[in-house]
Amino acid sequence: LNSTGGFITPKGKKRWTKTGKDSPPPQPSPADKNSRAKAGKKRKTNPKDSIQSASKKGKTASNIPKLASATFQDLKIGEELGVGRNGSFFRVSWKGSDYALKQFDIRKDGVKRFENELTAYLRLEKAWGKLVPRPHFLSETPSGGVKFLGLQLGSTDADSSVDDSDFWDEWHRSHQVLERDYGIRHNDAENGHNTIFIDDGTGHHRQLAIIDFESWEDLLD
């Protein structure tokens, strides 16, 4: 979801960002994994209202009421930013502003991926524009065979002051918050995958944001 482009790794797995980091994050120990899992399960007894509405067992979101609906013909689709498992990602202009447009091909395996993405964003509403890019609109082709999610544009470029250790510290903190506060464990985040930097709203700082919630583990189940 960025102006510098995503790409396919040699194994064909989607990676939307080039972090420039040579060292993968330290792998959590079994004890760490168990403690995070237990923490996620404890939250099930007292979830927030926004989480309750999106995480009932067997329930998935097919819409986010707060998002606008964009007519497909009104979207001015530009350059391709990347290619993923189910479709492509484009820069798009809508109502005078630029966004990242994520495509879900329903004719393939896009239905489940689309529902997973919306369910995650619904649960993460309080983290929009902070931990994750802010979603802005939904759209689809006239036939309904391809659905789209319009998101805040990000960048692969961090502040010049961010070095490797700072990046991985922030990466770990972000995923800890994702699991602890929202009960979501990302299934495709190894080695910094699916990470971009977004404007924090002040115009002076870029912060790390997690993207691509087509596949995730629900710690509240």
N, C-alpha and C positions, 0 to 999 in steps of 0.2 A: 504494500500500500504506500508506495513512495515514488518520488519523481526520478530516482536513480535506478529503479527497476528491481524486480525480484528475479529469481532464476531457479532452474531445476538442478539439483545435485546429481552427481554421477549415478546414484542409485534411483533416480527418478523421483525423489522426495522433494516436496516443495520447501523452499527456503526463501523468505521474502526479504531478508536483510543480509548484507555483508557487514559483519561486525568488525572485521580487521583484527580479531583477537585470535592468537595462535593457540592459546591454552584453553582447553575445555574446563568448565567449572569442576571443583572437587565433587566427587560423587558422594551423596549422603550415605551414611552408614545405615544398616538395618535398624538400629535403635532410633535413628532420626526419623526414618520412614514410619516406624511404628508409632512414635510420639505424635507425628503429624496426622496420621490416620485416626488416632484416638482423639486428638483435638477436634478433627472434623466431625467425628461421630458425636462428641459432646454437644456441639452446636445444634444438633438435630433436636434437642429437647427445648431449645429456646430460639428458633430461627426468627429473623426479621420478617416483617410482613411481605416485603418485596421478594424475599427468598421463598416464602411459603407458596406464593402464587405461581412460581415457576418451577418448583422442584418436587411436587407431589409425585409419588412413585408412578411411573408409567405415563406421566404427562409431559408434553413438550409444547413449546410455543410455536405458533404459526404466524404470529404477528406481534408487533410491539405498539400498543395504542398511542404512545407519545410520538411516534415517528410519522413524518409526513409521507404521503403517497405521491410518487412522481410518475407522471405519464411517460411511457417509454419514448414516445415521439418528441418529448421535450428535453430529453437527455442529449447533450452534445458529446459523444464519446470520442476521446482522443487516443493518445498513445497507449500501447499495451505496456503495463508495468511488470507483469510476471505471469507465469503459468503454474497452476497447481494441480491437485489430483482430479478435481471435478470441472474446472473451467479456468478462464483467464481473469486478469485484473487490469483495469483500465483507469486512466485519468479521465474524469468526466466533468463537464461544466453543466450546472443546473441553477437557474435563476441568478446568474451572474457570479456564482462562486464555484471554485474547483473542489472536487472530492475524489476519493478513491472508490471505484466501483467494483465490488466483488460479485462474481458471477457464479450461479449455481444451476447446473444443467439438470433439470428435473428428469429428463429423458434417460439420464445415466443413473447415478446413485445419489443425485442431488437432494432428494426429498429429506432424507435423514440428516444429511450434512447441513442443509438449510435450517431445519428445525433445531439441531444442536447449537448452531451459531446464534440463532435468535433467543433460545432458552438461556444461553450463557449471558448474552448482552442484557436480557431482561433482569437476570439475577444481579448483574454487575452495574446496575443503573447508577448507584452512588459513586462508582469509580470511573464513569464516563469522562473522558478528557484528562484523566489522571493515570490510572493503572492501565486503561485500555483506550483506544481511540473512541471519540464520540460518534455514535451512529446518527445519521441525519434523515435518511429516507429509505423507503422500499419501493421497488418497481418490478415490472415483469414485461416480457414480450407480449404482443397481442394474443398469441396462442396460449400463453401461460406456461410454455415449455421451458423457459429460462427465467429464473428469478434473480433479482439484484438487491444488494445491500450497499447503500451509499454511506461511506465512512470518512471521518476526518483524515486528511492527508498527513502522512508522516515522512520522515527522512531517515536514511541510514547514517547520516552524519551527526555525531554527538558534538558537544562543546569541545573545543580544543583542549580544555583542561582535564577531560575525562581520559584517564589512562586505563590499562588493562585491569588492574586491581579494583579501581573504582567501578568499572563496568560490571565485573563479576559480583562485586558486593551489592550493587544495585539490582542486578539480575536475581540474585538469591533473595534479597529483601522483597522484591516484587512477587516472586512465586510463593514466598512464605505468606504474604498478605492474601494472595489469591486463594491459597488453601485454607488458611486460618480464618479469614473474615468472610469468605464467600463459598467455601466448600467445593472449590473447583481445582482439580489437578490436571494440568495441561498434558496431553499425551504426545505432543510433538514439539518439545521445547529443548531438546538436548543440544548442547554445544552452542547455545545462543540463538537457535532457530526461532523464527517467528517473533522477532523483536525489532521494533523501530523506535525512533525518537519523535516525540510530538511537542509542540509548543505548549508550555504550561499555562498559557493565557496572559502572561505578563509581557511576552515579546522579548524577554531577556534570557530565557533559559529553556533548554530542551530537556525533557525527561523521558526516561525509558518507558515504553508501553508494550504490552503483550498483545499479539494478534493471532488470528486463526483459531477459532473455537469449534471447528468441525468435529473434532474428536477430543473428549475430555471425560475424566472420571468424576462422578458425583460423590463427594465425601459425605453428603447429607443422607444418602440412601442407607 
